[in-house]
Amino acid sequence: MTKTILITGAGSGIGRDAAFALAARGHRVLATTFTDDQANALRAESQTRKQAMDVFKLDITSAADRDKTLDFEIDVLINNAAIGESGSLAEVDVNRIRQAFEVNVFATIELTQTVLRGMIDRQRGTVLFVSSIAGRIPMPFLMPYSMTKFALSAAGAGLREEMDVLGRNVHIALIEPGAIHTGFNQAMTERKYEWMNEKSYFKDVATQLKTKETRTFRFLEARTTGSILKKIIQATEARRPSLRYVAPWAQGFMVRLARIFGV
């Protein structure tokens, strides 16, 4: 069954790849981006690849942009847009954390509420929250981002129960990617070095920290988005999706073990 699917943050990474994967399966894809430049680039690429999709700018922090979704009967909303922020909670500017929550949690919920109106009225629909395995276990020096994903995973799980009580055939699911090589992780970890200078508590270990981060991502990151795209497709096309979809499998398994043993 062909569905109308709106994806946020489709200008790059998982969002972009999901847009093309779902369009290739015959769905009508509304691929939205943070900026007009990203929209123009994605539109040009879709034309080159001869994969039709509707592409437009949707900054989820903008009420006017969120209201653009009211022009469509959306079957599936994929909340993928997010920003990364890193640094120790001992010294990171709280405004950086506040901005991460504004985008990753508050604006995401506001967009979801906007789209849910139509889904509840039509008595059908699915909302997917792209969280992260970083929302399952604490990650030192990534907590400004990790905390937003903890919050988003909790919000999605709670909203799922609420929609079940409502009984309007509206389903909620969580997509929890592990470390995947899209460039997002590298950009996020580098951001803290913009302000971690000679006044930082960690100035003496900054070089070692950078080396460890580079080595960790080189070892852990999946080379392609293929595994998480399969999960997104499963959740999108399911009549009643499961609560969680985690990929790559090995990383998800390691997270489960870590939680079992209290790591």
Buried (B, 14 or more C-beta within 10 A) or exposed (E): EEBBBBBBBBBBBBBBBBBBBBBEBEBBBBBBBBEEEBBEBBBEBBEEEEBEBBBBBBBBBBEEBBEBBEEBEBBBBBBBBBBBBBBBEEEBEEEBBEBBBBBBBBBBBBBBEBBBEBBBEBEBBBBBBBBBBBBBBEBEBBBBBBBBBBBBBBBBBEBBEEBEEEEBBBBBBBBBBBBBBBEBBBEBBEBBBEEBEEEBEBEEEBEEBBEEBEEEBEEBBBEEBEBBBEBBBBBBBEEEBEBBBBBBEEBBEBBBEBEEEEE
